[in-house]
Amino acid sequence: MREFRPLGNTIFPPVVKNLLIINGIIFLATNVFKDSLGFDMYEHFALFYYESPNFRIWQFVTHLFMHGDFMHIFSNMLALWMFGAVLENFFGSKKFLQYYILTGLGAALLHTGVQYIELSSFIENSRDYIANPTLGRFGQFIENTVPEAYQRDFNSLYNFWQADPTSLNAKNNSVELVKQLTDIKTNIPTVGASGAVFGLLLAFGMLFPNAVIYLYFFFPLKAKYFVFFYGLFELYSGVANNPGDNVAHFAHLGGMLIGFILIKLWRVRRPGDFYY
């Protein structure tokens, strides 16, 4: 049974409007509190890896309302309004809010799952080395575990230790260096509504496939093609895992995946051709 209650054609339907306001207030508060009170909201409300000492269960929800900088929140809120307003008018406010939160949670869970795959062996190798640090095992750790971006410092210490294999100072420094890298890798915060926004994008492409989206306000492309190619790009970027890329691509894909599942479970019917 369809439980959707369309709103009509409201430019700022209530849920989208309130989400825009809440995100804006939290973005301002994040910067004001940090500058004036020294309170870092990222430490409490951004999403951290579950083995991080900064992890809290509520971060699966709160990270959706945190953003890194102005362009981050601007692009997410613009997409929330562009696609979310149409979808809330179609779904109705209650169903739209459910869809938004569930796709955001799904995005966070998939992102955490990918983090586990990427970090579990790293954490295990780090703990093994810290428990039994030797020069030979340090070299193996560098070769098999240390990302390229961090190898310079590790190789410098390794060369120093090689020159004096009995150096207790080098041994202790190697343990501290491994601990520091572990802290860095497990304490990277994830913020933003992008997972939920990609869920909205997926729904828009499925329900309004012939809607025309103007890329950079000039290049027309039908929504179904835009969603398809954007999804492929996110998958490629996630698998490529460029060291300099700080975008949570699998969170975006998680939002799209959960959105697809929800639309199928809810048996949402396409309203017909729609031009936007």
CYANA upper distance limits for C-alpha pairs under 8 A (distance plus 0.5 A):
  2 ARG  CA    266 TRP  CA      7.64
  2 ARG  CA    267 ARG  CA      7.94
  2 ARG  CA    268 VAL  CA      7.86
  3 GLU  CA     95 LYS  CA      8.31
  4 PHE  CA     90 PHE  CA      8.03
  4 PHE  CA     91 PHE  CA      5.53
  4 PHE  CA     92 GLY  CA      6.07
  4 PHE  CA     95 LYS  CA      7.11
  5 ARG  CA     90 PHE  CA      7.92
  5 ARG  CA     91 PHE  CA      6.60
  5 ARG  CA     92 GLY  CA      5.01
  5 ARG  CA     93 SER  CA      8.19
  6 PRO  CA     88 GLU  CA      7.93
  6 PRO  CA     89 ASN  CA      5.71
  6 PRO  CA     90 PHE  CA      5.21
  6 PRO  CA     91 PHE  CA      6.02
  6 PRO  CA     92 GLY  CA      5.08
  7 LEU  CA     13 PRO  CA      8.33
  7 LEU  CA     88 GLU  CA      7.89
  7 LEU  CA     89 ASN  CA      5.14
  7 LEU  CA     90 PHE  CA      7.21
  7 LEU  CA     91 PHE  CA      8.46
  7 LEU  CA     92 GLY  CA      6.28
  7 LEU  CA     93 SER  CA      8.33
  8 GLY  CA     89 ASN  CA      6.05
  8 GLY  CA     90 PHE  CA      7.86
  9 ASN  CA     86 VAL  CA      8.10
  9 ASN  CA     89 ASN  CA      6.53
 10 THR  CA     85 ALA  CA      7.76
 10 THR  CA     89 ASN  CA      7.08
 11 ILE  CA     85 ALA  CA      6.87
 12 PHE  CA     16 VAL  CA      6.94
 12 PHE  CA     17 LYS  CA      6.01
 12 PHE  CA     81 TRP  CA      8.10
 12 PHE  CA     85 ALA  CA      6.74
 13 PRO  CA     17 LYS  CA      6.52
 13 PRO  CA     85 ALA  CA      6.58
 13 PRO  CA     88 GLU  CA      7.25
 13 PRO  CA     89 ASN  CA      7.41
 13 PRO  CA     93 SER  CA      8.19
 14 PRO  CA     18 ASN  CA      6.57
 14 PRO  CA     93 SER  CA      7.59
 15 VAL  CA     19 LEU  CA      6.53
 15 VAL  CA     88 GLU  CA      8.12
 15 VAL  CA     93 SER  CA      6.55
 15 VAL  CA     96 PHE  CA      8.35
 15 VAL  CA     97 LEU  CA      7.24
 16 VAL  CA     20 LEU  CA      6.66
 16 VAL  CA     80 LEU  CA      7.63
 16 VAL  CA     81 TRP  CA      7.00
 16 VAL  CA     84 GLY  CA      6.88
 16 VAL  CA     85 ALA  CA      6.79
 16 VAL  CA     88 GLU  CA      8.04
 17 LYS  CA     21 ILE  CA      6.81
 18 ASN  CA     22 ILE  CA      6.50
 19 LEU  CA     23 ASN  CA      6.52
 20 LEU  CA     24 GLY  CA      6.60
 20 LEU  CA     77 MET  CA      6.87
 20 LEU  CA     80 LEU  CA      8.48
 20 LEU  CA     81 TRP  CA      8.45
 21 ILE  CA     25 ILE  CA      6.64
 22 ILE  CA     26 ILE  CA      6.64
 22 ILE  CA     65 PHE  CA      7.95
 23 ASN  CA     27 PHE  CA      6.56
 23 ASN  CA     65 PHE  CA      5.73
 23 ASN  CA     66 MET  CA      7.60
 23 ASN  CA     73 ILE  CA      8.39
 24 GLY  CA     28 LEU  CA      6.82
 25 ILE  CA     29 ALA  CA      6.56
 26 ILE  CA     30 THR  CA      6.43
 26 ILE  CA     65 PHE  CA      7.34
 26 ILE  CA     66 MET  CA      7.31
 27 PHE  CA     31 ASN  CA      7.14
 27 PHE  CA     65 PHE  CA      8.40
 27 PHE  CA     66 MET  CA      6.97
 27 PHE  CA     67 HIS  CA      6.99
 27 PHE  CA     73 ILE  CA      8.41
 28 LEU  CA     32 VAL  CA      6.59
 29 ALA  CA     33 PHE  CA      6.19
 30 THR  CA     34 LYS  CA      6.72
 30 THR  CA     40 ASP  CA      7.61
 30 THR  CA     41 MET  CA      6.26
 30 THR  CA     42 TYR  CA      8.23
 31 ASN  CA     35 ASP  CA      6.67
 32 VAL  CA     36 SER  CA      6.35
 32 VAL  CA     37 LEU  CA      8.16
 33 PHE  CA     37 LEU  CA      5.53
 33 PHE  CA     38 GLY  CA      6.70
 33 PHE  CA     39 PHE  CA      5.89
 33 PHE  CA     40 ASP  CA      7.53
 33 PHE  CA     41 MET  CA      8.23
 34 LYS  CA     38 GLY  CA      4.91
 34 LYS  CA     39 PHE  CA      5.25
 34 LYS  CA     40 ASP  CA      5.72
 34 LYS  CA     41 MET  CA      7.94
 35 ASP  CA     39 PHE  CA      8.42
 40 ASP  CA     44 HIS  CA      7.94
 41 MET  CA     45 PHE  CA      6.39
 41 MET  CA     46 ALA  CA      8.01
 42 TYR  CA     46 ALA  CA      5.31
 42 TYR  CA     66 MET  CA      8.10
 42 TYR  CA    189 PRO  CA      7.77
 43 GLU  CA     54 ASN  CA      6.88
 43 GLU  CA    189 PRO  CA      8.39
 44 HIS  CA     54 ASN  CA      7.51
 44 HIS  CA     55 PHE  CA      8.38
 44 HIS  CA     56 ARG  CA      7.95
 44 HIS  CA     59 GLN  CA      8.06
 45 PHE  CA     58 TRP  CA      8.02
 45 PHE  CA     59 GLN  CA      5.74
 45 PHE  CA     62 THR  CA      5.86
 45 PHE  CA     63 HIS  CA      6.18
 45 PHE  CA     66 MET  CA      7.86
 46 ALA  CA     59 GLN  CA      6.35
 46 ALA  CA     62 THR  CA      7.18
 46 ALA  CA     63 HIS  CA      5.02
 46 ALA  CA     66 MET  CA      7.06
 46 ALA  CA    189 PRO  CA      6.06
 46 ALA  CA    190 THR  CA      6.20
 46 ALA  CA    191 VAL  CA      5.89
 47 LEU  CA     55 PHE  CA      7.40
 47 LEU  CA     56 ARG  CA      8.39
 47 LEU  CA     59 GLN  CA      5.39
 47 LEU  CA     60 PHE  CA      6.65
 47 LEU  CA     62 THR  CA      8.21
 47 LEU  CA     63 HIS  CA      5.94
 47 LEU  CA    189 PRO  CA      5.93
 47 LEU  CA    190 THR  CA      5.42
 47 LEU  CA    191 VAL  CA      6.94
 48 PHE  CA     52 SER  CA      6.82
 48 PHE  CA     54 ASN  CA      6.95
 48 PHE  CA     55 PHE  CA      5.55
 48 PHE  CA     56 ARG  CA      8.28
 48 PHE  CA     59 GLN  CA      8.01
 48 PHE  CA    186 THR  CA      7.94
 48 PHE  CA    187 ASN  CA      6.57
 48 PHE  CA    188 ILE  CA      6.83
 48 PHE  CA    189 PRO  CA      5.52
 48 PHE  CA    190 THR  CA      6.94
 49 TYR  CA     55 PHE  CA      6.85
 49 TYR  CA    112 THR  CA      7.10
 49 TYR  CA    115 GLN  CA      7.80
 49 TYR  CA    186 THR  CA      6.35
 49 TYR  CA    187 ASN  CA      7.17
 49 TYR  CA    188 ILE  CA      8.00
 49 TYR  CA    189 PRO  CA      8.33
 50 TYR  CA     55 PHE  CA      6.05
 50 TYR  CA     56 ARG  CA      8.34
 50 TYR  CA    112 THR  CA      8.28
 51 GLU  CA     55 PHE  CA      7.55
 51 GLU  CA    186 THR  CA      7.51
 52 SER  CA    183 ASP  CA      8.38
 52 SER  CA    186 THR  CA      6.08
 52 SER  CA    187 ASN  CA      6.30
 54 ASN  CA    187 ASN  CA      7.80
 55 PHE  CA     59 GLN  CA      7.79
 58 TRP  CA     62 THR  CA      6.75
 59 GLN  CA     63 HIS  CA      5.98
 60 PHE  CA     64 LEU  CA      8.17
 60 PHE  CA    105 LEU  CA      6.74
 60 PHE  CA    108 ALA  CA      6.70
 60 PHE  CA    109 LEU  CA      8.39
 61 VAL  CA     65 PHE  CA      8.39
 61 VAL  CA    101 ILE  CA      8.33
 61 VAL  CA    104 GLY  CA      8.08
 61 VAL  CA    105 LEU  CA      7.20
 62 THR  CA     66 MET  CA      7.45
 63 HIS  CA     67 HIS  CA      8.49
 63 HIS  CA    190 THR  CA      7.36
 63 HIS  CA    191 VAL  CA      5.39
 63 HIS  CA    192 GLY  CA      6.52
 63 HIS  CA    193 ALA  CA      7.98
 64 LEU  CA    104 GLY  CA      7.36
 64 LEU  CA    191 VAL  CA      6.88
 64 LEU  CA    192 GLY  CA      5.44
 64 LEU  CA    193 ALA  CA      4.87
 64 LEU  CA    194 SER  CA      8.21
 64 LEU  CA    196 ALA  CA      8.32
 65 PHE  CA    191 VAL  CA      8.06
 65 PHE  CA    192 GLY  CA      6.64
 65 PHE  CA    193 ALA  CA      6.75
 66 MET  CA    191 VAL  CA      5.77
 66 MET  CA    192 GLY  CA      5.77
 66 MET  CA    193 ALA  CA      8.02
 67 HIS  CA     72 HIS  CA      6.69
 67 HIS  CA     73 ILE  CA      6.13
 67 HIS  CA    191 VAL  CA      5.94
 67 HIS  CA    192 GLY  CA      5.34
 67 HIS  CA    193 ALA  CA      8.28
 68 GLY  CA     72 HIS  CA      6.61
 68 GLY  CA     73 ILE  CA      7.87
 68 GLY  CA    191 VAL  CA      7.30
 68 GLY  CA    192 GLY  CA      7.93
 69 ASP  CA     73 ILE  CA      7.01
 70 PHE  CA     74 PHE  CA      6.40
 71 MET  CA     75 SER  CA      6.44
 72 HIS  CA     76 ASN  CA      6.82
 72 HIS  CA    192 GLY  CA      8.15
 73 ILE  CA     77 MET  CA      6.38
 73 ILE  CA    192 GLY  CA      7.94
 74 PHE  CA     78 LEU  CA      6.44
 75 SER  CA     79 ALA  CA      6.75
 76 ASN  CA     80 LEU  CA      6.55
 76 ASN  CA    192 GLY  CA      8.27
 76 ASN  CA    193 ALA  CA      6.99
 76 ASN  CA    194 SER  CA      6.75
 76 ASN  CA    197 VAL  CA      7.34
 77 MET  CA     81 TRP  CA      6.62
 78 LEU  CA     82 MET  CA      6.57
 79 ALA  CA     83 PHE  CA      6.41
 79 ALA  CA     84 GLY  CA      7.87
 79 ALA  CA    197 VAL  CA      7.25
 80 LEU  CA     84 GLY  CA      5.39
 80 LEU  CA     85 ALA  CA      7.91
 80 LEU  CA    197 VAL  CA      6.51
 80 LEU  CA    200 LEU  CA      8.05
 81 TRP  CA     85 ALA  CA      5.88
 82 MET  CA     86 VAL  CA      7.63
 83 PHE  CA     87 LEU  CA      6.80
 83 PHE  CA    200 LEU  CA      6.79
 83 PHE  CA    201 LEU  CA      7.01
 83 PHE  CA    204 PHE  CA      6.97
 84 GLY  CA     88 GLU  CA      6.38
 84 GLY  CA    200 LEU  CA      6.83
 85 ALA  CA     89 ASN  CA      6.63
 86 VAL  CA     90 PHE  CA      6.83
 87 LEU  CA     91 PHE  CA      6.32
 87 LEU  CA     92 GLY  CA      8.38
 87 LEU  CA     96 PHE  CA      7.47
 87 LEU  CA    200 LEU  CA      8.10
 87 LEU  CA    203 ALA  CA      8.28
 87 LEU  CA    204 PHE  CA      7.48
 88 GLU  CA     92 GLY  CA      5.61
 88 GLU  CA     93 SER  CA      6.06
 88 GLU  CA     95 LYS  CA      8.40
 88 GLU  CA     96 PHE  CA      5.79
 89 ASN  CA     93 SER  CA      7.99
 91 PHE  CA     95 LYS  CA      6.28
 91 PHE  CA     96 PHE  CA      6.14
 92 GLY  CA     96 PHE  CA      6.52
 93 SER  CA     97 LEU  CA      6.60
 94 LYS  CA     98 GLN  CA      6.88
 95 LYS  CA     99 TYR  CA      6.63
 96 PHE  CA    100 TYR  CA      6.60
 97 LEU  CA    101 ILE  CA      6.66
 98 GLN  CA    102 LEU  CA      6.49
 99 TYR  CA    103 THR  CA      6.54
 99 TYR  CA    259 GLY  CA      7.72
 99 TYR  CA    262 LEU  CA      7.96
100 TYR  CA    104 GLY  CA      6.70
100 TYR  CA    196 ALA  CA      5.98
100 TYR  CA    197 VAL  CA      8.22
100 TYR  CA    199 GLY  CA      7.73
100 TYR  CA    200 LEU  CA      7.75
101 ILE  CA    105 LEU  CA      6.65
101 ILE  CA    196 ALA  CA      7.39
102 LEU  CA    106 GLY  CA      6.51
102 LEU  CA    196 ALA  CA      8.31
102 LEU  CA    258 ILE  CA      7.86
103 THR  CA    107 ALA  CA      6.52
103 THR  CA    195 GLY  CA      7.15
103 THR  CA    196 ALA  CA      5.51
103 THR  CA    199 GLY  CA      6.14
103 THR  CA    254 GLY  CA      7.86
103 THR  CA    255 GLY  CA      5.13
103 THR  CA    256 MET  CA      7.80
103 THR  CA    258 ILE  CA      5.89
103 THR  CA    259 GLY  CA      6.29
104 GLY  CA    108 ALA  CA      6.84
104 GLY  CA    193 ALA  CA      7.55
104 GLY  CA    194 SER  CA      8.40
104 GLY  CA    195 GLY  CA      5.62
104 GLY  CA    196 ALA  CA      4.67
104 GLY  CA    197 VAL  CA      8.44
104 GLY  CA    199 GLY  CA      8.15
104 GLY  CA    255 GLY  CA      6.47
105 LEU  CA    109 LEU  CA      6.70
105 LEU  CA    196 ALA  CA      8.42
105 LEU  CA    255 GLY  CA      8.40
106 GLY  CA    110 LEU  CA      6.68
106 GLY  CA    195 GLY  CA      8.45
106 GLY  CA    251 ALA  CA      8.40
106 GLY  CA    254 GLY  CA      6.15
106 GLY  CA    255 GLY  CA      6.36
106 GLY  CA    258 ILE  CA      6.41
107 ALA  CA    111 HIS  CA      6.61
107 ALA  CA    195 GLY  CA      5.54
107 ALA  CA    196 ALA  CA      7.63
107 ALA  CA    250 PHE  CA      7.82
107 ALA  CA    251 ALA  CA      4.75
107 ALA  CA    252 HIS  CA      6.71
107 ALA  CA    253 LEU  CA      7.46
107 ALA  CA    254 GLY  CA      4.51
107 ALA  CA    255 GLY  CA      4.98
107 ALA  CA    256 MET  CA      8.46
107 ALA  CA    258 ILE  CA      8.12
108 ALA  CA    112 THR  CA      6.60
108 ALA  CA    195 GLY  CA      7.85
108 ALA  CA    251 ALA  CA      6.34
108 ALA  CA    254 GLY  CA      7.90
109 LEU  CA    113 GLY  CA      6.62
109 LEU  CA    251 ALA  CA      8.37
109 LEU  CA    254 GLY  CA      8.20
110 LEU  CA    114 VAL  CA      6.70
110 LEU  CA    250 PHE  CA      7.09
110 LEU  CA    251 ALA  CA      6.60
110 LEU  CA    254 GLY  CA      5.99
111 HIS  CA    115 GLN  CA      6.66
111 HIS  CA    248 ALA  CA      7.55
111 HIS  CA    250 PHE  CA      5.98
111 HIS  CA    251 ALA  CA      5.29
111 HIS  CA    254 GLY  CA      7.74
112 THR  CA    116 TYR  CA      6.67
113 GLY  CA    117 ILE  CA      6.95
114 VAL  CA    118 GLU  CA      6.70
114 VAL  CA    250 PHE  CA      7.84
115 GLN  CA    119 LEU  CA      6.27
116 TYR  CA    120 SER  CA      5.87
117 ILE  CA    121 SER  CA      8.16
118 GLU  CA    122 PHE  CA      7.90
119 LEU  CA    123 ILE  CA      6.46
119 LEU  CA    185 LYS  CA      8.32
119 LEU  CA    186 THR  CA      8.33
120 SER  CA    124 GLU  CA      6.67
121 SER  CA    125 ASN  CA      6.55
122 PHE  CA    126 SER  CA      6.61
122 PHE  CA    145 THR  CA      6.71
123 ILE  CA    127 ARG  CA      6.67
123 ILE  CA    182 THR  CA      7.38
124 GLU  CA    128 ASP  CA      6.66
125 ASN  CA    129 TYR  CA      6.66
125 ASN  CA    141 PHE  CA      7.84
125 ASN  CA    145 THR  CA      7.93
126 SER  CA    130 ILE  CA      6.66
126 SER  CA    141 PHE  CA      8.43
126 SER  CA    178 VAL  CA      6.94
126 SER  CA    179 LYS  CA      8.01
126 SER  CA    182 THR  CA      7.61
127 ARG  CA    131 ALA  CA      6.63
128 ASP  CA    132 ASN  CA      6.94
129 TYR  CA    133 PRO  CA      5.67
129 TYR  CA    134 THR  CA      8.41
129 TYR  CA    137 ARG  CA      7.41
129 TYR  CA    138 PHE  CA      7.79
129 TYR  CA    141 PHE  CA      8.08
129 TYR  CA    175 VAL  CA      8.19
130 ILE  CA    175 VAL  CA      6.15
130 ILE  CA    178 VAL  CA      7.98
130 ILE  CA    179 LYS  CA      8.42
133 PRO  CA    137 ARG  CA      7.10
133 PRO  CA    138 PHE  CA      7.28
133 PRO  CA    171 LYS  CA      7.28
133 PRO  CA    174 SER  CA      8.26
133 PRO  CA    175 VAL  CA      7.44
134 THR  CA    138 PHE  CA      6.52
134 THR  CA    171 LYS  CA      7.56
135 LEU  CA    139 GLY  CA      6.89
135 LEU  CA    158 TYR  CA      7.99
135 LEU  CA    161 TRP  CA      7.59
135 LEU  CA    162 GLN  CA      7.86
135 LEU  CA    165 PRO  CA      7.47
135 LEU  CA    171 LYS  CA      8.06
136 GLY  CA    140 GLN  CA      6.95
137 ARG  CA    141 PHE  CA      6.52
138 PHE  CA    142 ILE  CA      6.73
138 PHE  CA    158 TYR  CA      7.83
138 PHE  CA    174 SER  CA      7.95
139 GLY  CA    143 GLU  CA      6.75
139 GLY  CA    158 TYR  CA      7.40
140 GLN  CA    144 ASN  CA      6.45
140 GLN  CA    145 THR  CA      8.43
141 PHE  CA    145 THR  CA      5.77
141 PHE  CA    146 VAL  CA      7.13
142 ILE  CA    146 VAL  CA      5.41
142 ILE  CA    151 GLN  CA      7.39
142 ILE  CA    154 PHE  CA      7.28
142 ILE  CA    155 ASN  CA      8.01
146 VAL  CA    150 TYR  CA      7.02
146 VAL  CA    151 GLN  CA      6.71
147 PRO  CA    151 GLN  CA      6.94
148 GLU  CA    152 ARG  CA      8.40
149 ALA  CA    243 PRO  CA      7.91
150 TYR  CA    154 PHE  CA      7.36
151 GLN  CA    155 ASN  CA      6.30
152 ARG  CA    156 SER  CA      6.64
153 ASP  CA    157 LEU  CA      6.90
154 PHE  CA    158 TYR  CA      6.59
154 PHE  CA    174 SER  CA      8.35
154 PHE  CA    177 LEU  CA      8.06
155 ASN  CA    159 ASN  CA      6.55
156 SER  CA    160 PHE  CA      6.83
157 LEU  CA    161 TRP  CA      6.60
157 LEU  CA    170 ALA  CA      7.48
157 LEU  CA    173 ASN  CA      8.45
157 LEU  CA    174 SER  CA      7.67
158 TYR  CA    162 GLN  CA      6.58
159 ASN  CA    163 ALA  CA      6.90
160 PHE  CA    164 ASP  CA      7.28
160 PHE  CA    170 ALA  CA      7.84
161 TRP  CA    165 PRO  CA      5.89
161 TRP  CA    166 THR  CA      8.38
161 TRP  CA    167 SER  CA      7.10
161 TRP  CA    170 ALA  CA      6.05
161 TRP  CA    171 LYS  CA      8.03
167 SER  CA    171 LYS  CA      6.99
168 LEU  CA    172 ASN  CA      6.69
169 ASN  CA    173 ASN  CA      6.59
170 ALA  CA    174 SER  CA      6.59
171 LYS  CA    175 VAL  CA      7.10
172 ASN  CA    176 GLU  CA      6.92
173 ASN  CA    177 LEU  CA      6.54
174 SER  CA    178 VAL  CA      6.72
175 VAL  CA    179 LYS  CA      6.72
176 GLU  CA    180 GLN  CA      6.59
177 LEU  CA    181 LEU  CA      6.74
178 VAL  CA    182 THR  CA      6.65
179 LYS  CA    183 ASP  CA      6.68
180 GLN  CA    184 ILE  CA      6.75
181 LEU  CA    185 LYS  CA      6.64
182 THR  CA    186 THR  CA      6.59
183 ASP  CA    187 ASN  CA      6.30
184 ILE  CA    188 ILE  CA      7.03
190 THR  CA    248 ALA  CA      8.10
193 ALA  CA    197 VAL  CA      6.58
194 SER  CA    198 PHE  CA      6.48
194 SER  CA    251 ALA  CA      8.22
194 SER  CA    252 HIS  CA      6.78
195 GLY  CA    199 GLY  CA      6.91
195 GLY  CA    251 ALA  CA      5.84
195 GLY  CA    252 HIS  CA      5.01
195 GLY  CA    253 LEU  CA      7.91
195 GLY  CA    254 GLY  CA      7.25
195 GLY  CA    255 GLY  CA      5.12
195 GLY  CA    256 MET  CA      8.11
196 ALA  CA    200 LEU  CA      6.89
196 ALA  CA    252 HIS  CA      8.26
196 ALA  CA    255 GLY  CA      6.00
197 VAL  CA    201 LEU  CA      6.73
197 VAL  CA    255 GLY  CA      8.00
198 PHE  CA    202 LEU  CA      6.63
198 PHE  CA    252 HIS  CA      6.15
198 PHE  CA    253 LEU  CA      7.92
198 PHE  CA    255 GLY  CA      6.07
198 PHE  CA    256 MET  CA      6.09
199 GLY  CA    203 ALA  CA      6.80
199 GLY  CA    252 HIS  CA      8.26
199 GLY  CA    255 GLY  CA      5.00
199 GLY  CA    256 MET  CA      4.95
199 GLY  CA    257 LEU  CA      8.05
199 GLY  CA    258 ILE  CA      7.63
199 GLY  CA    259 GLY  CA      5.45
199 GLY  CA    260 PHE  CA      8.39
200 LEU  CA    204 PHE  CA      6.58
200 LEU  CA    256 MET  CA      8.32
200 LEU  CA    259 GLY  CA      7.88
201 LEU  CA    205 GLY  CA      6.69
201 LEU  CA    227 VAL  CA      7.31
201 LEU  CA    256 MET  CA      8.15
202 LEU  CA    206 MET  CA      6.71
202 LEU  CA    227 VAL  CA      6.76
202 LEU  CA    256 MET  CA      6.02
202 LEU  CA    259 GLY  CA      7.04
202 LEU  CA    260 PHE  CA      7.50
203 ALA  CA    207 LEU  CA      6.43
203 ALA  CA    259 GLY  CA      6.95
203 ALA  CA    260 PHE  CA      7.64
203 ALA  CA    263 ILE  CA      7.87
204 PHE  CA    208 PHE  CA      5.94
204 PHE  CA    209 PRO  CA      7.64
204 PHE  CA    223 ALA  CA      7.73
205 GLY  CA    209 PRO  CA      5.24
205 GLY  CA    210 ASN  CA      8.47
205 GLY  CA    211 ALA  CA      8.42
205 GLY  CA    223 ALA  CA      5.38
205 GLY  CA    224 LYS  CA      5.21
205 GLY  CA    226 PHE  CA      8.25
205 GLY  CA    227 VAL  CA      6.44
206 MET  CA    224 LYS  CA      7.21
206 MET  CA    270 ARG  CA      7.92
207 LEU  CA    269 ARG  CA      7.83
207 LEU  CA    270 ARG  CA      5.20
207 LEU  CA    271 PRO  CA      7.22
207 LEU  CA    272 GLY  CA      8.38
208 PHE  CA    223 ALA  CA      7.50
208 PHE  CA    224 LYS  CA      8.25
208 PHE  CA    270 ARG  CA      7.45
208 PHE  CA    271 PRO  CA      7.91
208 PHE  CA    272 GLY  CA      7.67
208 PHE  CA    273 ASP  CA      6.97
208 PHE  CA    274 PHE  CA      6.26
208 PHE  CA    275 TYR  CA      8.49
209 PRO  CA    222 LYS  CA      7.06
209 PRO  CA    223 ALA  CA      5.59
209 PRO  CA    224 LYS  CA      5.01
209 PRO  CA    225 TYR  CA      8.50
209 PRO  CA    273 ASP  CA      7.91
209 PRO  CA    274 PHE  CA      8.30
210 ASN  CA    222 LYS  CA      5.71
210 ASN  CA    223 ALA  CA      6.45
210 ASN  CA    224 LYS  CA      7.17
210 ASN  CA    273 ASP  CA      6.46
210 ASN  CA    274 PHE  CA      6.71
210 ASN  CA    275 TYR  CA      7.23
211 ALA  CA    222 LYS  CA      6.00
211 ALA  CA    223 ALA  CA      5.93
211 ALA  CA    273 ASP  CA      7.80
211 ALA  CA    274 PHE  CA      5.83
211 ALA  CA    275 TYR  CA      4.92
211 ALA  CA    276 TYR  CA      5.85
212 VAL  CA    220 PRO  CA      6.48
212 VAL  CA    221 LEU  CA      5.92
212 VAL  CA    222 LYS  CA      4.97
212 VAL  CA    223 ALA  CA      6.42
212 VAL  CA    275 TYR  CA      6.59
212 VAL  CA    276 TYR  CA      6.39
213 ILE  CA    219 PHE  CA      8.40
213 ILE  CA    220 PRO  CA      6.10
213 ILE  CA    221 LEU  CA      5.80
213 ILE  CA    222 LYS  CA      6.46
213 ILE  CA    223 ALA  CA      6.53
213 ILE  CA    226 PHE  CA      8.30
213 ILE  CA    276 TYR  CA      7.77
214 TYR  CA    218 PHE  CA      6.00
214 TYR  CA    219 PHE  CA      5.48
214 TYR  CA    220 PRO  CA      4.87
214 TYR  CA    221 LEU  CA      6.74
215 LEU  CA    219 PHE  CA      5.38
215 LEU  CA    220 PRO  CA      6.79
215 LEU  CA    221 LEU  CA      7.72
221 LEU  CA    225 TYR  CA      7.36
221 LEU  CA    226 PHE  CA      6.90
222 LYS  CA    226 PHE  CA      6.78
223 ALA  CA    227 VAL  CA      6.53
224 LYS  CA    228 PHE  CA      6.69
225 TYR  CA    229 PHE  CA      6.60
226 PHE  CA    230 TYR  CA      6.40
227 VAL  CA    231 GLY  CA      6.44
228 PHE  CA    232 LEU  CA      6.85
229 PHE  CA    233 PHE  CA      6.64
230 TYR  CA    234 GLU  CA      6.74
231 GLY  CA    235 LEU  CA      6.71
231 GLY  CA    253 LEU  CA      7.45
232 LEU  CA    236 TYR  CA      6.63
233 PHE  CA    237 SER  CA      6.55
234 GLU  CA    238 GLY  CA      6.47
234 GLU  CA    249 HIS  CA      5.96
234 GLU  CA    250 PHE  CA      7.86
234 GLU  CA    252 HIS  CA      7.75
234 GLU  CA    253 LEU  CA      7.35
235 LEU  CA    239 VAL  CA      6.69
235 LEU  CA    249 HIS  CA      7.56
235 LEU  CA    250 PHE  CA      7.78
235 LEU  CA    253 LEU  CA      7.64
236 TYR  CA    240 ALA  CA      6.45
237 SER  CA    241 ASN  CA      6.66
237 SER  CA    242 ASN  CA      7.93
237 SER  CA    249 HIS  CA      7.14
238 GLY  CA    248 ALA  CA      8.10
238 GLY  CA    249 HIS  CA      5.57
238 GLY  CA    250 PHE  CA      6.45
241 ASN  CA    245 ASP  CA      7.58
248 ALA  CA    252 HIS  CA      7.29
249 HIS  CA    253 LEU  CA      6.91
250 PHE  CA    254 GLY  CA      6.38
251 ALA  CA    255 GLY  CA      6.79
252 HIS  CA    256 MET  CA      6.99
253 LEU  CA    257 LEU  CA      6.53
254 GLY  CA    258 ILE  CA      6.63
255 GLY  CA    259 GLY  CA      6.52
256 MET  CA    260 PHE  CA      6.64
257 LEU  CA    261 ILE  CA      6.83
258 ILE  CA    262 LEU  CA      6.60
259 GLY  CA    263 ILE  CA      6.69
260 PHE  CA    264 LYS  CA      6.82
261 ILE  CA    265 LEU  CA      6.52
262 LEU  CA    266 TRP  CA      6.34
263 ILE  CA    267 ARG  CA      6.38
263 ILE  CA    268 VAL  CA      5.96
264 LYS  CA    268 VAL  CA      7.16
